[in-house]
Amino acid sequence: MGGRGWRYLVMGLLLLVNVVHAEDTLDEVVVSGEQPGPGLWQVTNGGNTLWLLGTHSPLPKKMQWRAQQVEAVIARSQSVIAPPDVTAGIGFFSGLRLLPAMLRARSIPDDGTLKDVLPADLYARWKVLAARYSAPDKIDRWRPALAAFILYSRALDAAQLNNRDVVWPVVEKAAKRNHVEIRRSAVALQIKDPKGLINDYAKSDFTAEIGCFEGLVARMEHDMPLLQTQANAWATGDIAPLRKLSTDSPEQRCVDVLLGTPRLASMLDDAKRKFRLELLLAMEGALQRNSGTLAVVTISELMAGDGILSQLRQRGYQVIEPQ
């Protein structure tokens, strides 16, 4: 699915708790301090150029992005295309009224625990990780996908990684400083019955979450060094490891499960189609009228077989990839 909007929607609707720092460390060294980030993709139409900045998550926790190239591109551009976002149309006070329902929805029904619903071998693996990353109290009573996400957040923290967006705030500040137009794409989900959606989730078959739970357990057991390598690659501008990124990740499968109740899934599928179309139209419009434009897109979206670069090539634009 990708994009910061989907992640925020998961956090907001399902009330995930804050991450507490863990003390574990891994052998892989994560870069820190100022780092250049990746080079930019170029899409050209005659004398007009669309510059594409590919974002990635997670990134090194103590990295500071040195964005001179991007800031220079923005300074001579006519517009910046922001990453797409999603709004759920739920106000602050309405959200407060939903908190009791959210808290109930995160629990396994009938006072069950993870030990009751997981295969014995998987639960044993989980307990090792829960001890390693100091799992919160009562996490064994939470539905599998939510419990796995919470512990995964702590594993990232222990690996000196996080999902904080370090890119867009820098891009936005540079655009405003240079008086460059910011083109925003947003799709509003018209959630008329948010409590009903939460109840749908609470009543859904949690056994469907066990597969993604196992995927995140395996991620924490085996893949943290790989995530560190990919984060370092983005930070230092090494594109090669990032070309292997898959859109089919355990994280994405758990997001899909969490947002997979029929009513919400239908709304999100429609929103994704609108996002992709709006983003493509915005880029084509910029290529027609601007000598320079910068767009911020996830690297997984750039690399996907049916992603933005593929679609722009199909429309006849020349794509120049960073080295």
MOLINGI-V994884 format. One record per residue. N is the residue number from 1. RES is the residue in one letter. SS is DSSP state (A for helix, B for strand, O for the rest). Layout:
n-><N | N>
res-><RES | RES>
ss-><SS | SS>
//
This chain:
n-><1 | 2 | 3 | 4 | 5 | 6 | 7 | 8 | 9 | 10 | 11 | 12 | 13 | 14 | 15 | 16 | 17 | 18 | 19 | 20 | 21 | 22 | 23 | 24 | 25 | 26 | 27 | 28 | 29 | 30 | 31 | 32 | 33 | 34 | 35 | 36 | 37 | 38 | 39 | 40 | 41 | 42 | 43 | 44 | 45 | 46 | 47 | 48 | 49 | 50 | 51 | 52 | 53 | 54 | 55 | 56 | 57 | 58 | 59 | 60 | 61 | 62 | 63 | 64 | 65 | 66 | 67 | 68 | 69 | 70 | 71 | 72 | 73 | 74 | 75 | 76 | 77 | 78 | 79 | 80 | 81 | 82 | 83 | 84 | 85 | 86 | 87 | 88 | 89 | 90 | 91 | 92 | 93 | 94 | 95 | 96 | 97 | 98 | 99 | 100 | 101 | 102 | 103 | 104 | 105 | 106 | 107 | 108 | 109 | 110 | 111 | 112 | 113 | 114 | 115 | 116 | 117 | 118 | 119 | 120 | 121 | 122 | 123 | 124 | 125 | 126 | 127 | 128 | 129 | 130 | 131 | 132 | 133 | 134 | 135 | 136 | 137 | 138 | 139 | 140 | 141 | 142 | 143 | 144 | 145 | 146 | 147 | 148 | 149 | 150 | 151 | 152 | 153 | 154 | 155 | 156 | 157 | 158 | 159 | 160 | 161 | 162 | 163 | 164 | 165 | 166 | 167 | 168 | 169 | 170 | 171 | 172 | 173 | 174 | 175 | 176 | 177 | 178 | 179 | 180 | 181 | 182 | 183 | 184 | 185 | 186 | 187 | 188 | 189 | 190 | 191 | 192 | 193 | 194 | 195 | 196 | 197 | 198 | 199 | 200 | 201 | 202 | 203 | 204 | 205 | 206 | 207 | 208 | 209 | 210 | 211 | 212 | 213 | 214 | 215 | 216 | 217 | 218 | 219 | 220 | 221 | 222 | 223 | 224 | 225 | 226 | 227 | 228 | 229 | 230 | 231 | 232 | 233 | 234 | 235 | 236 | 237 | 238 | 239 | 240 | 241 | 242 | 243 | 244 | 245 | 246 | 247 | 248 | 249 | 250 | 251 | 252 | 253 | 254 | 255 | 256 | 257 | 258 | 259 | 260 | 261 | 262 | 263 | 264 | 265 | 266 | 267 | 268 | 269 | 270 | 271 | 272 | 273 | 274 | 275 | 276 | 277 | 278 | 279 | 280 | 281 | 282 | 283 | 284 | 285 | 286 | 287 | 288 | 289 | 290 | 291 | 292 | 293 | 294 | 295 | 296 | 297 | 298 | 299 | 300 | 301 | 302 | 303 | 304 | 305 | 306 | 307 | 308 | 309 | 310 | 311 | 312 | 313 | 314 | 315 | 316 | 317 | 318 | 319 | 320 | 321 | 322 | 323>
res-><M | G | G | R | G | W | R | Y | L | V | M | G | L | L | L | L | V | N | V | V | H | A | E | D | T | L | D | E | V | V | V | S | G | E | Q | P | G | P | G | L | W | Q | V | T | N | G | G | N | T | L | W | L | L | G | T | H | S | P | L | P | K | K | M | Q | W | R | A | Q | Q | V | E | A | V | I | A | R | S | Q | S | V | I | A | P | P | D | V | T | A | G | I | G | F | F | S | G | L | R | L | L | P | A | M | L | R | A | R | S | I | P | D | D | G | T | L | K | D | V | L | P | A | D | L | Y | A | R | W | K | V | L | A | A | R | Y | S | A | P | D | K | I | D | R | W | R | P | A | L | A | A | F | I | L | Y | S | R | A | L | D | A | A | Q | L | N | N | R | D | V | V | W | P | V | V | E | K | A | A | K | R | N | H | V | E | I | R | R | S | A | V | A | L | Q | I | K | D | P | K | G | L | I | N | D | Y | A | K | S | D | F | T | A | E | I | G | C | F | E | G | L | V | A | R | M | E | H | D | M | P | L | L | Q | T | Q | A | N | A | W | A | T | G | D | I | A | P | L | R | K | L | S | T | D | S | P | E | Q | R | C | V | D | V | L | L | G | T | P | R | L | A | S | M | L | D | D | A | K | R | K | F | R | L | E | L | L | L | A | M | E | G | A | L | Q | R | N | S | G | T | L | A | V | V | T | I | S | E | L | M | A | G | D | G | I | L | S | Q | L | R | Q | R | G | Y | Q | V | I | E | P | Q>
ss-><O | O | O | A | A | A | A | A | A | A | A | A | A | A | O | O | O | O | O | O | O | O | O | O | O | O | O | O | O | O | O | O | B | B | B | O | O | O | O | O | B | B | B | B | B | O | O | B | B | B | B | B | B | B | B | O | O | O | B | B | O | O | B | B | B | O | O | A | A | A | A | A | A | A | A | O | O | O | B | B | B | O | O | O | B | B | B | O | O | O | O | A | A | A | A | A | A | A | A | A | A | A | A | A | A | O | B | O | A | A | A | O | O | A | A | A | A | O | O | A | A | A | A | A | A | A | A | A | A | A | A | A | O | O | O | O | O | O | A | A | A | B | O | A | A | A | A | A | A | A | A | A | A | A | A | A | A | A | O | O | B | B | O | O | O | O | O | A | A | A | A | A | A | A | A | A | A | O | O | O | B | B | B | O | O | B | B | B | O | O | O | O | O | A | A | A | A | A | A | A | A | A | A | O | O | A | A | A | A | A | A | A | A | A | A | A | A | A | A | A | A | A | A | A | A | A | A | A | A | A | A | A | A | A | A | A | O | O | O | A | A | A | A | A | O | O | O | O | O | A | A | A | A | A | A | A | A | A | O | O | O | A | A | A | A | A | A | A | A | A | A | A | A | A | A | A | A | A | A | A | A | A | A | A | A | A | A | A | A | O | O | B | B | B | B | B | B | B | A | A | A | A | A | O | O | O | O | A | A | A | A | A | A | A | O | O | O | B | B | B | O | O | O>
//
